[in-house]
Amino acid sequence: MVFEDFEIIKKLGEGNFTEVFKVMHKMLPGQYFALKICSIQKVQSMRRETDILLEKHSLNKLSDKWKNSMPCVYLY
């Protein structure tokens, strides 16, 4: 998957170095996802790489708990 595969529906929120959008995959009409975009430059300048990886790991543990076969979060 690449960013261009998604259609942005609306902006849901933002943080210090991220923005979160409600998106729809162009090949899966009617299925919505949350897409979090991180500014690599801001993450690196604030030395927050570990925080991003911990968030990804934590959310994927949730999908394991619910016996979901797909990871909750993909990091590109």
Secondary structure, 3 states (H helix, E strand, C coil): CCHHHEEEEEEEEECCCEEEEEEEECCCCCCEEEEEEECHHHHHHCCCHHHHHHHHHHHHHHHHHCCCCCCCCCCC
